[in-house]
Amino acid sequence: MRIIHTIIGLLITFIGLALLSTTMDAAIRNMMVKVYGIILMSIGVFYLKKIAKLGK
């Protein structure tokens, strides 16, 4: 189970990082995508620390 939780946490974190690195034409849309990226990345890190127990 730990391996599955680790893979899920890494996947969530990488999706957040991908959203942070995107650029779009509209400034407001760009900011919203970056906010979503930060939220997803923090959820992924939290998942890795608490549920997959990698942050001991």
OpenMM code with the backbone's topology and positions (N, CA, C; nanometers):
from openmm import Vec3, app, unit

residues = "MET ARG ILE ILE HIS THR ILE ILE GLY LEU LEU ILE THR PHE ILE GLY LEU ALA LEU LEU SER THR THR MET ASP ALA ALA ILE ARG ASN MET MET VAL LYS VAL TYR GLY ILE ILE LEU MET SER ILE GLY VAL PHE TYR LEU LYS LYS ILE ALA LYS LEU GLY LYS".split()
positions = [
    Vec3(0.0817, -0.1200, 0.0000),
    Vec3(0.0000, 0.0000, 0.0000),
    Vec3(0.0857, 0.1258, 0.0000),
    Vec3(0.2013, 0.1187, 0.0657),
    Vec3(0.2858, 0.2369, 0.0736),
    Vec3(0.3354, 0.2800, -0.0641),
    Vec3(0.3639, 0.1836, -0.1484),
    Vec3(0.4109, 0.2156, -0.2834),
    Vec3(0.2996, 0.2829, -0.3634),
    Vec3(0.1776, 0.2337, -0.3490),
    Vec3(0.0640, 0.2938, -0.4206),
    Vec3(0.0410, 0.4364, -0.3729),
    Vec3(0.0469, 0.4584, -0.2410),
    Vec3(0.0292, 0.5932, -0.1873),
    Vec3(0.1411, 0.6864, -0.2330),
    Vec3(0.2622, 0.6347, -0.2422),
    Vec3(0.3743, 0.7148, -0.2897),
    Vec3(0.3546, 0.7555, -0.4349),
    Vec3(0.3115, 0.6632, -0.5174),
    Vec3(0.2882, 0.6934, -0.6589),
    Vec3(0.1768, 0.7959, -0.6745),
    Vec3(0.0685, 0.7809, -0.5978),
    Vec3(-0.0420, 0.8776, -0.6051),
    Vec3(0.0045, 1.0161, -0.5617),
    Vec3(0.0804, 1.0241, -0.4524),
    Vec3(0.1308, 1.1526, -0.4050),
    Vec3(0.2246, 1.2189, -0.5047),
    Vec3(0.3128, 1.1409, -0.5643),
    Vec3(0.4035, 1.1957, -0.6647),
    Vec3(0.3286, 1.2427, -0.7879),
    Vec3(0.2261, 1.1694, -0.8277),
    Vec3(0.1457, 1.2075, -0.9436),
    Vec3(0.0747, 1.3401, -0.9178),
    Vec3(0.0149, 1.3548, -0.7999),
    Vec3(-0.0513, 1.4801, -0.7653),
    Vec3(0.0484, 1.5949, -0.7636),
    Vec3(0.1666, 1.5731, -0.7059),
    Vec3(0.2694, 1.6770, -0.6998),
    Vec3(0.3165, 1.7163, -0.8390),
    Vec3(0.3387, 1.6195, -0.9271),
    Vec3(0.3851, 1.6510, -1.0623),
    Vec3(0.2795, 1.7234, -1.1444),
    Vec3(0.1532, 1.6923, -1.1228),
    Vec3(0.0470, 1.7664, -1.1918),
    Vec3(0.0471, 1.9115, -1.1448),
    Vec3(0.0652, 1.9325, -1.0144),
    Vec3(0.0748, 2.0690, -0.9619),
    Vec3(0.1934, 2.1434, -1.0192),
    Vec3(0.3077, 2.0779, -1.0307),
    Vec3(0.4254, 2.1420, -1.0897),
    Vec3(0.4039, 2.1730, -1.2373),
    Vec3(0.3342, 2.0859, -1.3080),
    Vec3(0.3060, 2.1108, -1.4497),
    Vec3(0.2155, 2.2324, -1.4654),
    Vec3(0.1179, 2.2464, -1.3775),
    Vec3(0.0307, 2.3634, -1.3841),
    Vec3(0.1064, 2.4913, -1.3492),
    Vec3(0.2050, 2.4819, -1.2616),
    Vec3(0.2837, 2.6002, -1.2273),
    Vec3(0.3704, 2.6464, -1.3437),
    Vec3(0.4125, 2.5546, -1.4280),
    Vec3(0.5041, 2.5903, -1.5350),
    Vec3(0.4349, 2.6293, -1.6650),
    Vec3(0.3026, 2.6292, -1.6692),
    Vec3(0.2330, 2.6657, -1.7920),
    Vec3(0.2178, 2.8167, -1.8031),
    Vec3(0.2139, 2.8651, -1.9252),
    Vec3(0.1885, 3.0063, -1.9507),
    Vec3(0.0752, 3.0175, -2.0516),
    Vec3(-0.0106, 3.1144, -2.0311),
    Vec3(-0.1237, 3.1359, -2.1200),
    Vec3(-0.1263, 3.2819, -2.1621),
    Vec3(-0.2180, 3.3143, -2.2515),
    Vec3(-0.2267, 3.4508, -2.3019),
    Vec3(-0.2840, 3.5475, -2.1995),
    Vec3(-0.3941, 3.5136, -2.1397),
    Vec3(-0.4609, 3.6045, -2.0463),
    Vec3(-0.3920, 3.5995, -1.9098),
    Vec3(-0.3707, 3.7148, -1.8514),
    Vec3(-0.3009, 3.7227, -1.7234),
    Vec3(-0.3836, 3.6618, -1.6106),
    Vec3(-0.5140, 3.6831, -1.6127),
    Vec3(-0.5986, 3.6298, -1.5059),
    Vec3(-0.6038, 3.4780, -1.5123),
    Vec3(-0.6153, 3.4252, -1.6337),
    Vec3(-0.6162, 3.2802, -1.6497),
    Vec3(-0.4830, 3.2205, -1.6045),
    Vec3(-0.3754, 3.2893, -1.6356),
    Vec3(-0.2426, 3.2435, -1.5969),
    Vec3(-0.2304, 3.2385, -1.4447),
    Vec3(-0.2816, 3.3399, -1.3765),
    Vec3(-0.2754, 3.3419, -1.2302),
    Vec3(-0.3600, 3.2296, -1.1705),
    Vec3(-0.4784, 3.2063, -1.2265),
    Vec3(-0.5650, 3.1003, -1.1746),
    Vec3(-0.5004, 2.9628, -1.1915),
    Vec3(-0.4352, 2.9395, -1.3047),
    Vec3(-0.3682, 2.8112, -1.3275),
    Vec3(-0.2537, 2.7951, -1.2284),
    Vec3(-0.1811, 2.9023, -1.2013),
    Vec3(-0.0721, 2.8946, -1.1040),
    Vec3(-0.1250, 2.8699, -0.9633),
    Vec3(-0.2373, 2.9307, -0.9286),
    Vec3(-0.2976, 2.9058, -0.7972),
    Vec3(-0.3411, 2.7602, -0.7864),
    Vec3(-0.4046, 2.7079, -0.8904),
    Vec3(-0.4425, 2.5662, -0.8903),
    Vec3(-0.3188, 2.4772, -0.8789),
    Vec3(-0.2108, 2.5146, -0.9452),
    Vec3(-0.0862, 2.4382, -0.9366),
    Vec3(-0.0294, 2.4373, -0.7965),
    Vec3(-0.0319, 2.5529, -0.7306),
    Vec3(0.0186, 2.5603, -0.5930),
    Vec3(-0.0674, 2.4752, -0.5005),
    Vec3(-0.1988, 2.4819, -0.5185),
    Vec3(-0.2895, 2.4033, -0.4345),
    Vec3(-0.2661, 2.2536, -0.4551),
    Vec3(-0.2571, 2.2112, -0.5807),
    Vec3(-0.2345, 2.0687, -0.6083),
    Vec3(-0.0989, 2.0223, -0.5584),
    Vec3(0.0030, 2.1058, -0.5730),
    Vec3(0.1352, 2.0683, -0.5271),
    Vec3(0.1378, 2.0542, -0.3748),
    Vec3(0.0717, 2.1460, -0.3049),
    Vec3(0.0703, 2.1362, -0.1594),
    Vec3(-0.0109, 2.0152, -0.1129),
    Vec3(-0.1197, 1.9829, -0.1833),
    Vec3(-0.1969, 1.8627, -0.1501),
    Vec3(-0.1107, 1.7377, -0.1721),
    Vec3(-0.0340, 1.7362, -0.2795),
    Vec3(0.0533, 1.6217, -0.3070),
    Vec3(0.1609, 1.6042, -0.2025),
    Vec3(0.2207, 1.7151, -0.1593),
    Vec3(0.3237, 1.7073, -0.0553),
    Vec3(0.2621, 1.6621, 0.0770),
    Vec3(0.1445, 1.7161, 0.1098),
    Vec3(0.0750, 1.6731, 0.2316),
    Vec3(0.0432, 1.5240, 0.2254),
    Vec3(-0.0022, 1.4782, 0.1097),
    Vec3(-0.0347, 1.3368, 0.0904),
    Vec3(0.0890, 1.2506, 0.1124),
    Vec3(0.2029, 1.2954, 0.0568),
    Vec3(0.3255, 1.2181, 0.0731),
    Vec3(0.3710, 1.2163, 0.2183),
    Vec3(0.3554, 1.3270, 0.2896),
    Vec3(0.4029, 1.3322, 0.4279),
    Vec3(0.3126, 1.2548, 0.5230),
    Vec3(0.1816, 1.2743, 0.5122),
    Vec3(0.0906, 1.2175, 0.6113),
    Vec3(0.0408, 1.0780, 0.5755),
    Vec3(0.0004, 1.0569, 0.4529),
    Vec3(-0.0630, 0.9305, 0.4175),
    Vec3(0.0411, 0.8268, 0.3754),
    Vec3(0.1377, 0.8659, 0.2914),
    Vec3(0.2401, 0.7700, 0.2475),
    Vec3(0.3514, 0.7606, 0.3505),
    Vec3(0.3544, 0.8498, 0.4488),
    Vec3(0.4517, 0.8501, 0.5587),
    Vec3(0.5963, 0.8533, 0.5095),
    Vec3(0.6227, 0.9446, 0.4142),
    Vec3(0.7593, 0.9602, 0.3644),
    Vec3(0.8333, 1.0742, 0.4325),
    Vec3(0.7657, 1.1558, 0.5119),
    Vec3(0.8293, 1.2713, 0.5734),
    Vec3(0.8672, 1.2490, 0.7179),
    Vec3(0.9215, 1.1337, 0.7512),
    Vec3(0.9546, 1.1055, 0.8907),
    Vec3(1.0758, 1.1808, 0.9339),
] * unit.nanometer
topology = app.Topology()
chain = topology.addChain("A")
for resn in residues:
    res = topology.addResidue(resn, chain)
    for name in ("N", "CA", "C"):
        topology.addAtom(name, app.Element.getBySymbol(name[0]), res)
